[in-house]
Amino acid sequence: MRHDIVMRHETVALITAGRRQRRRRWLLVTGILALLSCALCCAMLYLGNTIYSVRDIVRALAGEQIKGASFAVETIRLPRMLAGLLAGFAFGIAGNTFQTMLRNPLANPNVIGITTGSSAAAVFCIVVLHAGKAVVSVASVAAGLLTVILIYFLSRGRTFSIGRLILVGIGLQAMLDAVISYLLLISAEQDVPAALRWLSGSLNGSQMSELPPLLITVLIFAPIVVALGKHLSILELGEQSASSLGVGTDKTRIALIFSSVCMLAIATATTGPIAFVAFLSGPIAKRLVGAGFSNAIPAGLVGVVLVLAADLVGQFAFQVRFPVGVITGILGAPYLIYLLIRMNRKGDL
């Protein structure tokens, strides 16, 4: 009897110690990612065609009029940095949500067509309706939600199948890519460059007036995803296990999907579809943090690091300046090929 009690205490102690270790790892990784994000934000404000002193940059941010520095910092660098910060966090946390909820790294908005649906609506508004940012944002959100609903109904069968959903999403993405190509072909010549710059995913030309919708969306929906992080981890166990543990699977899934699609659509409308950020952020965060705690915040911070670092590389690492989406595409394409090969060998495809 005494031996059983001792064994029980030792087991509890081991579980508690393991949980504390995982919590310390989560806090350490999240803190490092936050510091790295802050460092990249400072680099975005400091680096440019003209290097200003840190004092001048701080004074310009405080509202003082410094010749050259005020315009460069307030009009160009600060909006660019904030757009990358907010969009990167939105892409990262939303991509991780879809991958965790559907238990498949391929089930992310870039691959299953959700981002492409928002892009098709935005391109239609730009080249056909010549609409402003507000209309583009509303159309992107509506198209993203409609794409999710369409994918769900087309992939329905007797039982829910993640593989079927991914295949339907890939097919729908191909169709929407064709729609985008057709819109570009029939559009006026002067509208094509703007649409192509937007489709490449870029922080160029970001303006402070365009950022409030993205900021409000992230402030509203990111906390919802974080709050539902425990339920999201339970959903990863499967439908039956989640229901038996008392999780309202349908309500939780609807809340997570709606929150993620809204963040994705507004971020896409603001910066364009920055390639593979939503795809890479979740797996990288999972490798860094490990199991046991929600990856939502780390995935969002990884998205921030990817966007800001890729934008700095695109601006200053080459003789020609590249949009941020080109750099993230170069990073993400090899990983997608590697993932497909690995899943095929394991029989998951």
Long-range contacts (C-beta under 8 A, 24 or more apart in sequence): 18-292, 19-292, 22-290, 22-291, 22-292, 22-293, 23-292, 23-293, 25-289, 25-290, 26-289, 26-290, 26-292, 26-293, 26-298, 29-288, 29-289, 29-298, 30-289, 30-297, 30-298, 30-301, 33-288, 33-298, 33-301, 33-302, 33-304, 33-305, 34-301, 36-301, 36-305, 37-85, 37-301, 37-304, 37-305, 37-308, 40-304, 40-305, 40-308, 40-309, 40-312, 41-81, 41-85, 41-308, 43-308, 43-312, 44-77, 44-80, 44-81, 44-84, 44-308, 44-311, 44-312, 45-73, 45-77, 45-78, 45-81, 47-312, 47-315, 47-316, 48-72, 48-76, 48-77, 78-208, 79-206, 79-207, 79-208, 79-210, 79-211, 80-203, 80-204, 80-206, 80-311, 81-308, 82-206, 82-208, 82-211, 82-215, 83-203, 83-206, 83-210, 83-211, 83-214, 83-270, 83-271, 84-203, 84-271, 84-304, 84-307, 84-308, 84-311, 84-324, 85-304, 85-307, 85-308, 86-211, 86-214, 86-215, 86-218, 86-267, 86-270, 87-203, 87-214, 87-267, 87-270, 87-271, 87-274, 87-307, 88-274, 88-277, 88-300, 88-303, 88-304, 88-305, 88-306, 88-307, 88-308, 89-218, 89-222, 89-300, 89-301, 89-303, 89-304, 90-214, 90-217, 90-218, 90-222, 90-263, 90-264, 90-266, 90-267, 90-300, 90-303, 91-263, 91-264, 91-267, 91-274, 91-277, 91-278, 91-281, 91-303, 91-307, 92-277, 92-278, 92-281, 92-282, 92-285, 92-299, 92-300, 92-301, 92-302, 92-303, 92-304, 92-306, 93-222, 93-225, 93-226, 93-260, 93-263, 93-281, 93-296, 93-297, 93-299, 93-300, 93-303, 94-225, 94-259, 94-260, 94-261, 94-263, 94-264, 94-267, 94-278, 95-277, 95-278, 95-279, 95-280, 95-281, 95-282, 95-299, 95-303, 96-281, 96-282, 96-285, 96-295, 96-296, 96-299, 96-300, 97-225, 97-232, 97-256, 97-259, 97-260, 97-296, 98-257, 98-260, 98-278, 99-282, 99-283, 100-232, 100-233, 100-235, 100-236, 100-282, 100-295, 101-232, 101-235, 101-236, 101-253, 101-256, 101-257, 102-162, 102-165, 102-166, 103-162, 103-236, 103-238, 104-162, 104-163, 104-166, 104-348, 105-279, 105-282, 105-283, 105-339, 106-166, 106-339, 106-340, 106-343, 107-162, 107-165, 107-166, 107-169, 108-278, 108-279, 108-282, 109-260, 109-261, 109-264, 109-278, 110-273, 110-275, 110-276, 110-278, 110-279, 110-332, 111-166, 111-169, 111-170, 111-173, 111-279, 111-336, 112-151, 112-165, 112-166, 112-168, 112-169, 112-170, 112-172, 112-173, 113-147, 113-151, 113-169, 113-170, 113-172, 113-173, 113-176, 114-144, 114-147, 114-148, 114-151, 114-169, 114-261, 114-264, 115-144, 115-264, 115-268, 115-273, 115-278, 116-147, 116-172, 116-173, 116-176, 116-177, 116-180, 116-273, 117-143, 117-144, 117-146, 117-147, 117-172, 117-176, 118-143, 118-144, 118-147, 118-264, 118-265, 118-268, 118-269, 118-273, 119-176, 119-180, 119-199, 119-268, 119-272, 119-273, 120-176, 120-179, 120-180, 120-183, 122-198, 122-268, 122-269, 123-180, 123-183, 123-184, 123-195, 123-198, 123-199, 124-183, 126-191, 126-194, 126-195, 126-198, 127-183, 127-184, 127-187, 127-188, 127-191, 127-192, 127-195, 128-183, 128-187, 130-191, 133-210, 133-269, 133-270, 134-213, 136-269, 137-213, 137-265, 137-266, 137-269, 137-270, 139-269, 140-265, 140-266, 140-268, 140-269, 141-261, 141-262, 141-265, 141-266, 141-269, 143-265, 144-261, 144-262, 144-264, 144-265, 144-268, 145-258, 145-261, 145-265, 147-172, 147-176, 148-257, 148-261, 160-239, 163-349, 197-272, 197-323, 198-272, 199-272, 199-273, 200-272, 200-323, 200-325, 200-326, 201-271, 201-272, 201-273, 201-274, 201-275, 201-323, 201-324, 201-325, 201-326, 201-328, 202-271, 202-272, 202-323, 202-324, 202-325, 203-271, 203-307, 203-311, 203-323, 203-324, 204-323, 206-270, 206-271, 210-270, 211-270, 213-266, 213-269, 213-270, 214-266, 214-267, 214-270, 217-262, 217-263, 217-266, 217-267, 218-263, 221-259, 221-260, 221-262, 221-263, 222-259, 222-263, 222-296, 222-300, 224-255, 224-259, 225-256, 225-259, 225-260, 225-296, 226-294, 226-296, 226-297, 228-252, 228-255, 228-256, 229-294, 229-296, 230-294, 232-256, 232-294, 232-296, 233-294, 271-324, 272-323, 272-325, 273-325, 274-307, 274-324, 274-325, 274-328, 275-325, 275-326, 275-328, 275-329, 275-332, 276-328, 276-329, 276-331, 276-332, 276-333, 276-335, 276-336, 277-303, 277-306, 277-307, 277-328, 277-332, 278-303, 279-332, 279-335, 279-336, 280-306, 280-328, 280-331, 280-332, 280-335, 281-306, 283-335, 306-331
